[in-house]
Amino acid sequence: MPAVILPMILSAACMRAAQPAINGHVPDSQDLVYNTELYRNDDDGSVKFLYVTIRGGGNYTLADVISDRYANDEFEPVVDIIFQEGDSKGPAVGYYGFGLSDFNGTIEIRGATSRFAGQKSFKIRLDQRMSAWNGLWTVNLNKHPYDLTRVRNKLSFDYMEIIPHLSGLRTQFVQLFIKDLSGDLPAAEFVDYGLFTLVEQPNNLFLRARGLDPEGQLYKAEFFEFHKYPDHLKHQDDPEYNEDMFQQILGIRGNQDHGKLLSMLDDVNNYELDINYVIDRHFNRNNYLTWLAVNILFENIDTRTQNFFLYSPLNSYTWYFLPWDYDGAWGFYDQIDKEREARRGLWERGISNYWGVVLHRRFFQDPENLQALVEKMELLLDTFITSEQTSSLLNAYYPVISRFVNRWPDSEHLNVEDFEQEFWRIADEPNANLSEFHLALENPMPVFLGVPFLDREMLVFRWSASYDLQGDPIYYDFQISKSPDFADILIEQSDLVKPEISVNPLPAGEYYWRVLIRDNQGNQQVAFDTYNDEDAENVRYFGVHKIVVN
């Protein structure tokens, strides 16, 4: 796979905003190296049997837990449980929790959109006054109800066990049984809830198990684009510091001294600093490039603002990206019999998927950094992420998955023929994703649509400027319509070269506007903005913004 990007993008260097280099040597940061012995006993095709007893008598029941659909409201049911491991017949001598009659943990629902699925995912928190189970205090059990293969997350993290510069998460197939004594009709026996995939929780125990620094900073991205967020992200000693507001942007999972984080964000958002100086001062290139490369090759597009952690050892200025949640990867949006491609924007491919994040945008405006990413992806495809290795992992999973999807309860929620076809389809996804990456590089970068405003009796529309990696001229086609599908266009102006236009005020009513971006080679792009039409079963219109004129 030859490196072909650099000649095409060198001309873009002259178009970059001024980024003066900072004199002075920044020592190379230490690569992310950790203890991989914890994977030694992994058996990718094995199943563990977990048993949960809900005794009842508390404020909530299992039915309450299952009915919890919204993660951020005041209704957050949690019930006490007896957590045990056993064999296929039940809790057994020699396994965790055998013989217990008192609670040793809690169970709650987990996930976001999966809360609306017919089969739920669960989070179990064990009482830390007792011993951990398999080195875990938190047991995340994922159903992956929207993944026809049920293995996209596990496949990704099993790969990360062998990919340098990234830390994976331990995963394990689990069959879960629940005995519910909390309802009006207490169960006499354990009920089979089918197959789940356990995924390790990144926390202090996760760091300690890998020989990393459990006293270091660890943040979970909630909605984080590497802006400074001055209203939310404040130093812990600031009189206006509010932990709840902080955690709307970054969940705090480690050391609560935020000074190092704020210093990094100051530099990332300081355009007087050369971005390469910022990267070398605050990040590790191998980790950063590997994380980006894996996301693109696995096509895990939902990693712009969430689904990753940031970790920094206590006595270090270096930040490392840690992966989290890959059940939307490996061709998820192209699943058979699922019209999910309509939920994916043109910009959600390759580099443009990350263009709205200030760190990534600045980094890839340097052609040498983009070339380094291409070389990293090609190296991974040549050495670690191969079709043969993917097929080997899928072959290890198949006996387990096929057994469960052919029987109750999982057979009630997954078409077996769809599973069989989709399961083997994904083996060559990484190679296809690299090809798509190359094609997407030709497109101009997406923009953000602004809020229209009146100025001198004219209605002004503005948007952020696009960017072309090849340095091609960029043109904007502006449109206003009465419908989000733009079947009836009221105003249209083509070949704009500036990211704004003024039009005569519109009569009262609802309107939709968009900007179609293109270069002089005919390559196209749309804005980041998306309009969800709730009246049409949440049909998504990419690049469209709605306005109401009173």
Secondary structure, 3 states (H helix, E strand, C coil): CCCCCHHHHHHHHHHCCCCCCCCCCCCCCCCCCCCHHHHCCCCCCCEEEEEEEECCCCCCCHHHHHCCCCCCCCCCCCEEEEEEEEECCEECCCCCCCCCCCCCEEEEEECCHHHHCCCCEEEEEECCCCCCECCECEEEEECCCCCCCCCHHHHHHHHHCCCCCCCCCCEEEEEEEEEECCCCCCCCCCEEEEEEEEECCCCHHHHHHCCCCCCCEEEEECCCCCCCCCCCCCCCCCCCCCHHHHHHHEEECCCCCCHHHHHHHHHHCCCCCCHHHHHHHHECHHHHHHHHHHHHHHCCCCCCCCCEEEEECCCCCCEEEEECCCCCCCCHHHCCCCCCHHHCCCCCCHHHHHCCCHHHHHHHCCHHHHHHHHHHHHHHHHHCCCHHHHHHHHHHHHHHHHHHHCCCCHHHCCCHHHHHHHHHHHHHHHHHHHHHHHHHCCCCCCCCECCCEEECCEEEEEECCCCCCCCCCEEEEEEEECCCCCCCEEEEEEEECCCEEEECCCCCEEEEEEEEEEECCCCEECCCCEEEEHHHCCEEEECEEEEEEC
